[in-house]
Amino acid sequence: MDPQAERSATPTPRPLDAVALARVQRRLQAAAAPPWLHGEVARRMALRLPIIKREPERIVDWGSFVGAGTTLLRQQYPRARLLAVEADEPRARATAAALARPWWSPQRWAAASSAITADAVPPAQAQLLWSNMALHGAGDPQAVMVQWQRALQVDGFLMFSTLGPGSLRSLAALYAAQGWPAPFAPFVDMHDLGDMLVHAGFAEPVMDQETVTLTWPGAEALLAELRGLGGNVARTRAAGLRTPRWRARLLGLLQAQAGADGRIALDFELVYGHAFKGAPRHPLAPQTTLPLDDLRAMVRAPRRRA
């Protein structure tokens, strides 16, 4: 079996409601602007770009609109061709229009850019694939990584960010204390993400994380921000609609968690991943035939010391 096909045949799906996930993704794609947190994470991720020693000529920006990193990539690599990958055709068209430069702009000829959907990404073309805050919105992260691996050239560099399981723990604890179902779907641990990268064909994965704390002046503002970041797509979420009385109780419980300054705080774990696309791995044959003389020479050869 082809090793690439074997990797694709072993997905690691998350316990998400596919219908709810599609609805959330449509809302995020149709928003007037990406979430503020995504822009901040893109800024932090861009600070890591200097670790790439070879300047890429072709960049794939996976989840471009929601990832909010296009301007940063253009600033860092003004001569590179940028290919924005979006979740659906309407957003791809909107991104393509936003990327288009006036005919009189000198940059129009220096770095062409375009936008497409994931199924149209050409294989083995990019030297850098950048994906900011998109992976936690995937039902099958490893399948997405296989797509990333296919889009990169051998030795191409992957850089991505996503939310980790340390996110929103106090909110989950509040729900659990009330006996309510979980307020969000579980996030994938960074060590598991590293294993997925290896199974998807990446080499030398490096994972790290940091925690950022956001605060809000009140519970209403907090809930509005969380909705802008996505929504609850867990299969175990509460069935049906919540009542106004339940929402009022939630607001009161959240407000009770405010600090001395009156602001409510929530932590977000940001996970960063970096890896190279390794050379193709060829499966070993079930039997290997060697001439007897060659085998004797191997046995007599001195062992190499590390």
N, C-alpha and C positions, 0 to 999 in steps of 0.2 A: 504493500500500500504506500502511496505517496505520503511522506511525513507531513506535508502541509494539509492534506485531506484528513489525516489522522488527527491532527491538532484541532481542526475545525469540527471533527465528529465528537469531541469531548467538551461540550460547553459547560459552563458553570452558572446556570441561571439563578437570579435572585428571586425571593418570594414577593414579587410585585404583581399588582393587578394591571394587566396589559391595557385594558380599556381606560382605566383611570390614568395610567402613565401617558397614553397617547393624548388624552385630553389636556393634561398638564403641559405636555410638550407643545401642543398647538397654541396654548395660551402664552407660553414663554416666547414662541416664535413670532406671535402676533403683537407682542408688547411694543410700546414706542421706543424703549431703550432696554438694554440688558440690566440685570440687577446691579446695584452699587457694589455689593460684595464681590461679584465676578470681576468688575473693573479693578478693584483693589488687589485681588489675587493675581490678576494679569500683570499688574505693575510689579508685584513681588517676584513673579515668575520671570519677568523680563530682566530682572537684576541678575539672573543666573545665565543668561544667554552668552556672556563672555567666556564661559567654560567651553564653548564650542570653538575649537581652534580653526576649523575650515569654514570659510564663509559660504553658506549655501546659495546655489543659483536658483533652486526651485523649492518653495515652501508650501506645505499643505497646512492650512489653518482649519482644524477639524472642529465644527461647531462654532463657526466664526462669529456670528452675531451675538449669541448668548455668551460666548467666551470673552468678548470685548478686548481682543488683543491685536486687532488689525493695525491700528495706528502705531502701536509699540513695535510690531514686527517691521513695519515700513521704515520706522525711524532707525532701527538697528541694521536692517538690510535693504537699503534704498534701491539697490540694483537687482534684487532677487525677483523672480516671477512668483506671485502669490496666488495660490489656488484655495479659495474659500469653500469649505464643505458644509452644507446646511442640511437640516433634517427633512425639509420638504421643498417642493418646487416653488411655491409662493415666496418663501423666505430666500431661496437661492436667487430668484429674479430680483427681489428687493436688494439683496446684497450686491449682486452684479451691477445694478444701477448705482448703488452707493460707491462702488469701487471705480466706476468709470470716471475718467478724467477728461476735462475739456480738450478739444482737439488742439488748442493752442498751448497746452501745458507741456513743458519740456519733460516732466516726469511720465507723461503718457507713453513716450517712446523708450524711456529708460527702464521701466519695470512694468510689464503688462500684468494685469490681474483679472481674474474671472471667478465665478462662483458656480458650483454644481452640487448635486446630491451625492451621497456616499456611493451609490451603485454605479456612478459614472467616473469615479476616480481612476485615472490610468495607473497601471501597475508599475512598480519599480522605477519611478521617475523622480521622487523628492529626495533631497538630502536632509531635510528637516521636517518633521511632523510635530506640530504644536497643537495641543488640545487643552483648553483651560475650562475647568469646572463643568465638563460634559459627562464624564464617565459615570458619576453617581446617578445620572438619569438614564442609564442603560440597563435593560433587563438582563442582558447577558454580557458582562464586561469582557470576558475572554474572547467572545466572538468579535467585539469591536477591536480588540487588540490584534486579532488576526487580520482585520481590514487595514489597520495601521501598518502592520508588518508588510502586507502586500503592496502598499502605496510607496514604501521607502525603497531606495536603492540599498544594495549591500553596503554595510558600514554607515548607512544613514542614521541620523540621530533622532530619538523620540524624547519629547519633553511634555509632560502633562501634569495636571493638578485635578484633585477631586476632594470631596468631603470624606472624612474618616469617621469611625464609630465613636470618637470622643465628642462628636457634635451634639449639641442640644440635650445633654444628659440631664440637666436640671428640669427641662421640660418633660422628658420621659419619666423622671421620678415623680413629678407632680401628677401626671396622668395615672401612674401606677398606684400612687397613694389613694387616689379616688376610685380605683378599681375600673378605670376606663381602658379601652384598648389603646395600643401604642399610637402616638400622634404622628409617626412617620415610619417609613420603611427602614430596615437596618442598613447601615453602610458597611462597605467591605474593608476589612483590616488591611493595612499597608503590606504586611508580610504575605497575605494571601494574594494581593495584587502583584507582588514581586514574583510569586510562583506562577501566576497566570502569564506574566510577561515571558518567562522562560518557556512555558508550554506553547506560547504563541510564536516562538521562534526568535525572541530577542536575546541578546547577549549582554552580560555585565550590567544587569539592572541595579540601580541604586535608588533606594526609597528613603525619604525622610519626611518629617512632619513638624508643624508648629500649631499652636493654639492661639486664636485671636478671640477677643471678647468684645462683643458689640453691646451697646446700651441704648435704651429708648426712654423717652420722657413719660411714656405710659403704655398700658396694655394694648390699647387700640392701635397705636403706632407699631408695636411689636408684631401683632397679628398681621397687619397690613404688609410689613416687610417680609414675614415668613411666607405669605401667600405669593409675593413677588418672586421669591426664590424657588417656588414650586408648589408642592401640595402633598397631601398624604396619599400615597399610592400603595400602601401596605395591604396585603390581602386580608389581614386581621383587623383592619380599621373598622370603626363602628358602621353598622349597616344603616342606611337611610339618612335622613336629614336630622340635624340637631335642632333643638328647640331654642327660642329666645331665652328661656329661663336657664338652660344649660350654658349658653354663651355668656350670659351675665355672671354665672358662677365662675366660669373659666376666667373672665376678665378680673373678677375679684381676687381669685387665687393668684393670678399673675401679678396683680398690683401689690399683693401682700408680700411679694418677694423683692420689692423695690428696696434699694439701699438707703443710706442716710441722706443721700442727695436726691432721693425721689425717683431715681432712674432704675430700670429693670435691666439686668445683664444676662446674656446667654453666651456660652462658649461655642466656637466652631473649630473643629480639628481640620486643618488643611494638610492634605497629603500630596507630596510632590514625587514624581517618578521620572527617571532618566534611564535610557537604555540605547543600545545600538542594534541595528538589524544584523544578525550574524549571517555568515555564509551558509548556503543550503546544506542541510545534514542528509547524507545518503544512508538509507537503511542497510544494515549488514546482511549479507546473504546467509541463509541457513547453513550452508556448507562452504568451506574455503579449501581449495586444493593448492598445495605447495610441493614443488619438487623436493625429493629427499635430500639432495645436496644443499638446497637453500635452508632447509630445516636444520641440518647439521651445522651449517655456518652460523645460524642464529643462536644455537645452543652454545657454540664455542666462543661467540663474541663476548667481550668483557662488558659487564654491567656499567651503565652510566650513573655517575653520582650526581645528585641534585646540587 
